[in-house]
Amino acid sequence: MHPTRFIMTLSKSKLALGSIIAGLTISSAAAAGFDAADLDAAILQDILEAYNEHQPSTCTGTAAGSTSYTYDFPGNNPASNWHGDFAQYEADLFLAAMTHTDANNRSWTIRVGQGGNMYSHYCPDLHGESMPPQNRQDSPWVDEVHQSVSVNNDLNKQPGMCNGDTCPSYFIHGAGTYQRDAPYTDVPFYSQSLAKSCNGASCTFAAWGQEAHVATIFTSPVITLNRFTNCGDGIVEHTEMLYNFAPTGTSPTIVDQNYFNLPWGGVRASTLPHALEPDATTGELSYEDPNTIDYCPLCPWGSDQAGGPQGRCAMDDLSNLGGYTSFVADGLYVNRPATDQKPYLWCRKPNMSCSGASSTCMADANDCYDEAGQPKPGYTPVVLEVPANSTPLCEDRGSFANGWELRCEMVRTGFGQTFPYLSPTTVTDPCAPWTESSLGFYRADTNEGFEATFIRHWSFAPASPHVYFRVDANSFEAAKDMVHNVFDNTGNSQVLPINFQVTPPAISNVPADYNPGALPSVTFVSGDGVSALTPGKFRRRIGSSNRDYYIYTNNYYGGQALLEPGYALSKRAFFFASELASVKATADSLKSNVVYDLIEDTRYNPRTIDIYKSGSSFDAVAASSAQGTSTSCTSSSATLECSGFSTPKPGYSPFFYVTCGSSSYLGPDPYFFTPGNGETFTFPGMSNNNSEYIRSYVCEGQDMSVRPTWKLIGFFDSSCSSMGAGFTYSDDICVEPSEEPSSEPSFEPSPKPTPLPTPE
């Protein structure tokens, strides 16, 4: 609680103005005459560009003519097929849509949420919707989207660091919070837009990143920025930036960010089920021959350690990779190595004999192996073998719909009852998109073998050598011959070891008209991660989830990966939609243009922003040119209150215009209206009690249906301390009404949404 807080009421005209702004619709033609005095445009342009050693965009040309955008929600796109329970929230999520109209088949529309991040990438003439359908129950459009994420690993789950106890999770999401603080987050809370501007071929956004794992005891000192630029030909240049706006001198443990996702993102697995990366040595991308394809296994998230099942596409620094990752539509032929993807044999438990304990002595395969697939200490896997000088002596178990069942002497005695019940549809390659695999028994000496259609028991009694399984045969004799012809061990004084393997579907006949180059794809270009300005390391990680979602992310990490107060971390990269045949040439032309930067506030060259006050209202006016130092206000009743800048500067803090219903505030504390502010926490900082949560999405003393809003006004110092609660923002104080038709965007609400491509 702020003991000196006083509240003034927003006028009805201000509320009406807010509604008009929310309905603004722009076309690229209307925006062509860029007005640098527009506050949002000036702030966004300068933060992303007005600093020493800034490298200008290489995305130039005529794409502005093929670009359109709107701030009006165009309704749900039925072809995106969002999760049915969550589609209702898209109208609240939506901030803008941006469309490229292509003469060929590379048109796209991206939709941007309140956090300024992309949540939809729709390509009507290629594959449709690229983004996941949002099947995670507690996070509609806050997890399975493209967003920047930062972590404070000095606090994240650290023991003893939070009021003497273990800290909760610390992840700042550019998109928003999980729905884990009922009833406050029953309606999703998205990271809040601070500024937006669309002009020419680009749309740019700023937002206040939110602690994702609510309820939380942490505050967030991170502003996220995103710019999407249409480069034409299906290519989007994406600039993302994280700025730490905590005051310089704040305890590093509290506010430093030291692990990042730039971006955290991915694709819809059912639409783009295959991943490819070029050979890191040769730079070539092979996809035509199923046996030599540069395929990336996509194993369950967290299984991508070097030397693990993800093979050549394990997590690795960008400097060791080929610069891009492509996700390709269904129809690609891939021959995967015929090797076990995980152990399937059950184990005898430690220090147990199965004699007299046949039903309790065995452990399921899910319980007896470690993460590396090795038996845990004391566990003994079932041993498959044919006795010396013998055949499997298979016995008839009858005909079933999926094959003929046999009972064959193929297991060492001493094991108890097992019930694997494996079939091609229940045993799948967890690192591949196909939905069934083959089950095979193979000789350890020659690798000859046969496929099974079902496995009932690896073993059943400690004195029995029998394995129970089915094969694809029409009679007992045919089934027995299939096994005996391979596993005849007569005349051999040693047992015959048997290997069990799960193999992918065999590709024996590639169609004559097979044309993988025509398959749709989405490619993320990350470059080599090398920059003299960013001392940390960059790496690529990919993987699958248990939802319709393949994860793609770049991490900025390592001991020198640090975002301190007053610094901005920036990455400019690319993504594009195209046919697979053009991926290599397009990606190769882009990957050297990827830029990474760490920008100290001393590098900025901002323009002036002046705050003019008229009664209890204020206006903020930016100088009309880059690095400009003067502004003007035509209102005779307005007086210059204080001056600041369009970018970070030493000694200056971002000023937020915050509203909570009819209450308003202007100043450096985005938590001004948050319950407990000044009592259990202050910004920047954390709660002084692990049971007292910080809820930025709640307005103190008001119904939880009332949520705050924020707007970035500029960067100011203590000379603006006379501002605070009760001032109403009115962006027309310093603008004389024009009697001439304006070429600038109209602030009248649009009667209908700007047309966007319709799904086919």
C-alpha positions, -999 to 999 in steps of 0.1 A, spaced: 0 0 0 13 35 -9 4 57 22 5 89 1 -14 74 -29 -42 95 -43 -64 85 -72 -81 106 -99 -107 94 -123 -103 90 -160 -127 112 -180 -153 96 -202 -136 112 -232 -103 94 -223 -121 61 -221 -137 68 -255 -103 76 -270 -89 43 -256 -116 25 -275 -109 43 -307 -72 35 -305 -79 -2 -299 -98 -2 -332 -72 14 -353 -68 -2 -388 -38 7 -410 -29 -1 -446 7 1 -458 -2 29 -481 -16 50 -453 14 44 -431 39 53 -459 44 88 -446 59 79 -413 53 105 -386 84 104 -364 65 125 -338 43 95 -331 53 84 -296 52 46 -301 70 48 -334 97 70 -321 104 49 -290 103 16 -309 125 28 -337 151 43 -314 154 14 -290 160 -10 -319 182 12 -340 195 44 -324 227 31 -309 264 30 -318 275 1 -340 239 -7 -349 239 -29 -380 211 -19 -404 186 -44 -417 196 -62 -449 159 -68 -456 154 -42 -482 135 -40 -515 98 -36 -525 81 -58 -499 63 -29 -484 40 -29 -514 30 -65 -506 25 -59 -469 -7 -51 -450 -16 -51 -414 -45 -45 -390 -51 -39 -353 -87 -51 -357 -93 -87 -346 -104 -105 -378 -120 -134 -360 -107 -170 -355 -92 -186 -386 -110 -220 -387 -80 -234 -407 -57 -228 -377 -78 -253 -358 -71 -240 -323 -79 -261 -292 -117 -258 -288 -116 -246 -252 -91 -219 -259 -103 -203 -292 -126 -180 -271 -95 -163 -257 -80 -153 -290 -99 -120 -292 -83 -109 -259 -49 -121 -270 -49 -105 -304 -29 -73 -309 -21 -72 -347 -20 -92 -379 5 -87 -407 2 -102 -442 25 -107 -471 7 -113 -504 29 -133 -528 27 -137 -565 37 -173 -561 26 -195 -532 46 -180 -504 19 -157 -489 16 -157 -452 -2 -140 -423 13 -138 -388 -8 -129 -358 8 -111 -329 -4 -113 -293 -4 -86 -266 31 -96 -257 43 -86 -291 51 -122 -299 40 -143 -329 13 -169 -321 1 -178 -356 20 -182 -389 -5 -192 -416 6 -201 -451 -26 -207 -471 -8 -220 -503 18 -242 -486 10 -261 -454 -15 -239 -436 -10 -232 -399 26 -236 -386 20 -230 -349 8 -256 -324 -29 -259 -317 -25 -250 -280 -32 -284 -264 -15 -276 -231 -43 -271 -206 -29 -243 -184 -13 -221 -211 -33 -210 -241 -8 -190 -262 17 -185 -234 40 -216 -240 35 -231 -275 42 -198 -293 73 -179 -304 85 -157 -276 116 -144 -258 123 -160 -223 148 -150 -197 157 -168 -165 175 -157 -133 193 -189 -124 206 -173 -92 170 -176 -79 153 -202 -101 145 -231 -77 176 -223 -57 177 -236 -21 179 -210 7 178 -180 -16 142 -169 -11 136 -158 25 157 -187 37 138 -212 17 139 -228 -17 129 -204 -45 100 -211 -69 105 -211 -106 118 -179 -122 110 -176 -159 100 -144 -175 79 -151 -206 74 -126 -234 39 -141 -240 23 -142 -205 16 -163 -175 4 -199 -169 -32 -203 -156 -20 -215 -121 -34 -188 -98 -71 -195 -97 -93 -177 -97 -72 -147 -108 -58 -164 -139 -89 -183 -149 -90 -158 -178 -55 -159 -193 -32 -130 -185 -9 -121 -214 22 -99 -212 10 -64 -217 16 -43 -247 36 -11 -241 38 2 -276 30 -8 -312 38 6 -346 33 -8 -382 49 11 -411 61 1 -445 72 -36 -444 76 -38 -406 55 -41 -375 72 -34 -341 60 -41 -306 71 -36 -270 57 -54 -240 63 -60 -203 75 -96 -198 57 -115 -170 68 -141 -145 52 -171 -160 49 -194 -130 22 -178 -110 15 -171 -83 50 -157 -79 71 -139 -53 92 -122 -80 89 -90 -99 99 -87 -136 124 -61 -147 123 -71 -184 108 -53 -214 106 -74 -246 106 -60 -281 98 -77 -314 100 -64 -349 87 -84 -379 99 -73 -413 86 -87 -446 116 -94 -468 94 -108 -496 94 -143 -511 80 -158 -478 109 -145 -457 104 -127 -424 132 -109 -406 126 -112 -368 144 -89 -344 139 -96 -307 153 -77 -278 152 -80 -240 159 -49 -220 166 -50 -182 150 -19 -168 159 -24 -131 178 6 -117 215 3 -119 230 -7 -86 202 -31 -77 214 -64 -62 225 -86 -91 211 -117 -74 176 -101 -76 175 -87 -111 203 -101 -133 191 -124 -161 215 -152 -171 198 -178 -193 177 -171 -224 156 -185 -251 158 -163 -283 133 -175 -293 114 -203 -275 93 -216 -303 85 -244 -326 59 -259 -350 28 -280 -352 41 -316 -353 12 -330 -373 17 -304 -400 55 -303 -402 65 -337 -388 101 -339 -401 132 -319 -392 163 -314 -414 196 -297 -409 225 -293 -433 257 -312 -429 278 -289 -407 310 -298 -425 300 -296 -462 270 -272 -459 250 -296 -481 214 -304 -474 204 -339 -486 167 -349 -488 161 -368 -520 176 -402 -510 158 -418 -480 191 -435 -471 213 -404 -470 188 -377 -459 201 -351 -434 173 -361 -410 171 -349 -374 156 -372 -349 131 -354 -326 133 -371 -293 112 -362 -262 123 -328 -248 153 -331 -226 167 -362 -245 190 -342 -267 223 -346 -248 254 -352 -269 259 -389 -276 222 -396 -270 194 -408 -293 191 -375 -311 224 -381 -328 237 -354 -351 209 -331 -340 217 -332 -302 220 -298 -285 250 -280 -298 265 -245 -301 255 -227 -333 291 -223 -342 293 -261 -347 261 -263 -369 250 -254 -404 231 -222 -396 195 -233 -400 168 -259 -392 139 -268 -415 106 -285 -405 91 -303 -435 55 -314 -443 44 -351 -444 55 -371 -474 92 -372 -468 108 -407 -470 133 -415 -442 152 -447 -436 161 -447 -399 188 -470 -385 174 -503 -372 185 -499 -336 168 -500 -302 154 -466 -293 150 -477 -257 151 -510 -238 120 -531 -238 132 -562 -219 119 -566 -184 143 -571 -155 147 -593 -124 147 -570 -93 178 -567 -72 186 -594 -47 155 -614 -57 150 -650 -68 120 -657 -89 117 -692 -74 85 -690 -54 80 -654 -63 74 -655 -100 46 -629 -100 66 -603 -80 102 -607 -89 102 -588 -122 103 -551 -130 87 -534 -160 111 -520 -186 100 -485 -177 113 -490 -141 146 -509 -145 167 -487 -168 183 -453 -163 181 -424 -186 210 -437 -207 192 -470 -212 215 -490 -189 201 -513 -162 199 -497 -129 223 -512 -102 211 -547 -93 185 -551 -121 191 -581 -144 174 -578 -179 158 -609 -194 184 -628 -215 171 -640 -249 189 -671 -263 185 -705 -279 199 -734 -259 231 -751 -271 226 -778 -297 189 -772 -301 162 -754 -320 136 -731 -304 112 -760 -302 82 -737 -309 47 -749 -299 13 -739 -313 -7 -713 -294 -33 -707 -321 -44 -681 -347 -52 -645 -339 -62 -615 -360 -27 -601 -359 -8 -634 -365 0 -669 -353 10 -672 -317 39 -694 -307 56 -705 -275 94 -710 -282 124 -718 -261 142 -685 -265 148 -672 -229 173 -681 -202 156 -697 -172 154 -680 -138 130 -651 -148 94 -647 -137 62 -635 -151 63 -606 -176 34 -589 -195 49 -565 -221 20 -569 -245 40 -551 -273 27 -545 -308 38 -523 -337 14 -496 -326 24 -496 -290 61 -497 -296 70 -466 -316 102 -447 -322 100 -418 -297 123 -398 -319 104 -401 -352 69 -391 -364 56 -425 -376 30 -442 -355 41 -478 -357 73 -498 -358 85 -533 -364 94 -558 -336 123 -580 -345 143 -610 -331 178 -612 -346 208 -635 -343 236 -618 -325 262 -634 -348 247 -628 -383 219 -603 -376 195 -625 -395 160 -624 -379 123 -621 -383 95 -597 -373 69 -603 -346 34 -588 -346 29 -591 -309 48 -601 -278 28 -615 -249 55 -627 -224 93 -624 -224 92 -651 -197 65 -666 -175 80 -689 -149 116 -693 -136 119 -729 -148 105 -722 -182 126 -712 -213 96 -700 -233 89 -666 -250 53 -661 -261 49 -641 -294 31 -639 -327 43 -637 -363 26 -629 -396 18 -665 -408 -13 -684 -419 -5 -717 -402 14 -731 -373 39 -748 -397 46 -716 -415 51 -697 -382 74 -724 -368 95 -725 -400 99 -687 -399 115 -690 -364 134 -723 -368 150 -714 -401 167 -685 -385 174 -698 -350 184 -734 -356 213 -739 -332 218 -777 -336 254 -787 -337 266 -757 -317 279 -763 -282 273 -727 -272 240 -709 -267 228 -686 -295 224 -650 -282 193 -631 -296 189 -594 -299 155 -577 -298 152 -545 -319 125 -520 -327 129 -509 -363 112 -481 -383 89 -488 -412 111 -501 -441 111 -481 -473 117 -507 -500 100 -489 -530 102 -452 -534 75 -441 -559 86 -431 -593 70 -397 -590 86 -390 -556 94 -353 -555 104 -342 -519 116 -308 -532 80 -298 -536 71 -304 -500 62 -273 -479 86 -263 -452 93 -237 -425 129 -228 -418 145 -210 -389 178 -193 -397 200 -188 -367 235 -182 -381 267 -192 -363 260 -174 -330 294 -157 -332 296 -120 -321 323 -100 -305 296 -80 -287 279 -110 -269 304 -128 -246 281 -157 -239 274 -187 -261 245 -195 -284 232 -230 -291 203 -247 -308 179 -272 -292 150 -291 -307 128 -319 -295 93 -333 -293 65 -331 -267 36 -352 -257 14 -327 -275 11 -316 -312 43 -296 -308 79 -298 -319 101 -274 -299 128 -252 -315 148 -228 -295 181 -209 -294 197 -205 -260 220 -177 -249 239 -193 -220 271 -199 -202 290 -180 -175 292 -148 -195 256 -148 -207 243 -120 -186 217 -92 -189 224 -66 -162 203 -35 -155 208 -10 -183 216 -35 -209 196 -48 -239 202 -82 -255 193 -83 -292 191 -109 -319 181 -104 -355 174 -136 -374 150 -150 -401 123 -176 -407 107 -184 -440 81 -207 -456 90 -223 -489 92 -255 -509 120 -278 -496 139 -275 -528 146 -238 -522 156 -241 -485 193 -244 -489 198 -214 -513 175 -192 -493 190 -201 -459 226 -198 -472 218 -163 -484 205 -152 -450 226 -169 -423 255 -145 -426 230 -116 -419 220 -129 -385 231 -103 -358 236 -108 -321 243 -78 -298 245 -68 -262 238 -30 -259 248 -9 -229 226 21 -223 257 44 -229 256 33 -266 222 49 -273 217 82 -291 180 90 -284 157 118 -293 140 140 -267 106 132 -253 89 161 -234 59 157 -211 34 186 -213 8 190 -185 -26 206 -187 -45 204 -155 -46 167 -145 -39 156 -180 -6 152 -198 8 145 -232 42 131 -242 57 145 -274 88 130 -292 112 151 -312 103 147 -349 137 135 -360 162 109 -348 184 124 -321 162 156 -322 163 177 -291 132 199 -293 95 194 -293 65 217 -296 30 218 -281 3 239 -297 -19 240 -266 -19 274 -249 -29 258 -216 -2 231 -215 31 237 -198 64 217 -202 66 195 -171 99 176 -177 121 161 -204 134 126 -211 144 104 -239 132 78 -263 157 51 -253 175 39 -222 201 63 -208 223 61 -176 202 75 -147 169 73 -166 141 48 -160 112 38 -182 80 57 -173 48 37 -175 13 50 -178 -7 25 -157 -45 23 -154 -67 3 -131 -102 9 -141 -108 46 -134 -74 50 -116 -42 62 -133 -5 66 -126 26 78 -144 60 68 -132 88 42 -130 69 15 -109 48 -8 -131 35 -25 -99 20 8 -86 -15 -7 -83 -4 -42 -73 -17 -54 -39 12 -55 -13 33 -29 -31 52 -11 -4 43 -36 23 54 -71 13 75 -61 -18 89 -32 -37 101 -30 -73 126 -42 -82 127 -70 -57 108 -99 -44 83 -106 -17 95 -107 19 72 -137 26 70 -168 3 33 -170 10 26 -133 0 23 -133 -38 29 -105 -63 0 -103 -87 7 -78 -114 -27 -87 -130 -47 -76 -100 -58 -40 -92 -57 -33 -55 -91 -29 -40 -109 -37 -72 -128 -67 -86 -105 -92 -102 -123 -87 -135 -106 -53 -136 -71 -56 -149 -43 -31 -152 -31 -17 -185 4 -2 -192 19 21 -218 55 31 -222 59 69 -223 97 72 -225 127 73 -202 129 100 -175 149 108 -144 140 122 -110 132 156 -124 98 141 -133 91 131 -97 61 156 -96 42 131 -118 26 101 -102 -10 91 -94 -40 108 -108 -27 121 -141 -46 112 -173 -28 106 -206 -43 124 -235 -23 122 -267 -42 151 -284 -33 179 -260 -4 191 -281 -21 185 -315 -42 211 -332 -72 195 -351 -65 197 -389 -92 209 -413 -74 193 -443 -77 156 -451 -49 137 -435 -26 112 -451 -19 96 -417 -38 66 -403 -73 75 -391 -81 71 -354 -117 63 -363 -127 28 -355 -128 6 -386 -163 -6 -396 -148 -39 -406 -115 -57 -404 -88 -52 -430 -92 -81 -454 -68 -109 -447 -62 -141 -468 -90 -166 -463 -82 -202 -457 -89 -226 -485 
